[in-house]
Amino acid sequence: LDRMSAYFGPKRLSTFGETDLRAYAIERRKTDSVSTATINRDFALMRAMFRKGQAANPSLNVPKFPINTAAEVERDRVMSFAEEIAILAACEAVEPLTYERKGQSVTAQHRTNRGHLKAIIIIAVDTGMRSGELFSLTWDDVNLETGVITIRPENAKTGKRRKIGITPRVKAELE
């Protein structure tokens, strides 16, 4: 809202047009180097404000917002089974460590100390939880008896409570 207020200033809603919105998008891209998706979110917020204004004053004209969802970059990448195996193996890796002892070079096996990440990775992969949801979990959110993890509204991106099933692999890691 601060960026929009700074750009549009005291301009009245009744004077807005599509040219104003396009000029805003051009300026926003130029000064902030933002993506099309970010500008679409700005426009979605503005459109919601216009609709609220129209509910209060039916004569308010809502301009056509130049939202271009087709230009947004799609993110649809799924980790392969081989990648998952490699990541989990790296968590428990034992690597050779060479050091000097009494003037001789000694090689020993050294744990990488990333074992604590294994459970986090398994829970993330099996549940699809977002990192913020995962890192804000407490034991109160986990019910191993019913096999459910509860995401509290304050930790969810949508602000809504939801429940996620626990797979046998997640249960084994949590236990």
Residue pairs with C-beta under 8 A, 6 or more apart in sequence:
1 45
3 28
3 32
3 42
4 24
4 42
4 45
4 46
7 24
7 27
7 28
8 20
8 24
11 20
13 49
13 50
13 53
13 60
14 60
14 61
16 50
16 63
17 63
18 63
18 64
18 65
18 66
20 63
21 43
21 46
21 63
21 65
21 66
22 66
24 42
25 39
25 42
25 43
25 66
28 34
28 38
28 39
28 42
29 39
35 72
35 73
36 68
36 71
36 72
36 73
37 72
37 73
40 67
40 68
40 69
40 72
43 65
43 66
43 67
44 65
44 67
46 65
47 62
47 65
47 67
50 60
50 62
50 63
51 62
53 60
54 60
54 62
79 87
79 125
84 125
87 121
88 118
88 121
88 122
90 112
90 114
91 112
91 114
91 115
91 117
91 118
91 121
92 111
92 112
92 114
92 115
92 118
93 111
93 112
93 114
94 109
94 110
94 111
94 112
95 109
95 110
95 112
96 107
96 108
96 109
96 110
97 107
97 108
97 109
97 110
98 105
98 106
98 107
99 105
99 106
99 108
100 106
118 173
119 173
119 174
120 134
122 169
122 170
122 173
123 129
123 134
123 170
123 173
123 174
124 131
124 134
126 167
126 169
126 170
127 134
127 149
127 164
127 165
127 166
127 167
127 170
128 164
129 149
129 151
129 164
130 157
132 155
132 157
133 151
133 155
133 156
133 157
136 152
136 155
137 149
137 155
141 149
141 150
141 151
141 152
142 149
142 150
142 166
142 174
143 149
143 150
144 166
144 171
144 174
144 175
147 165
147 166
147 171
148 163
148 164
148 165
148 166
149 163
149 164
149 165
149 166
150 161
150 162
150 163
150 164
151 161
151 162
151 163
151 164
152 161
153 159
153 160
153 161
156 162
166 174
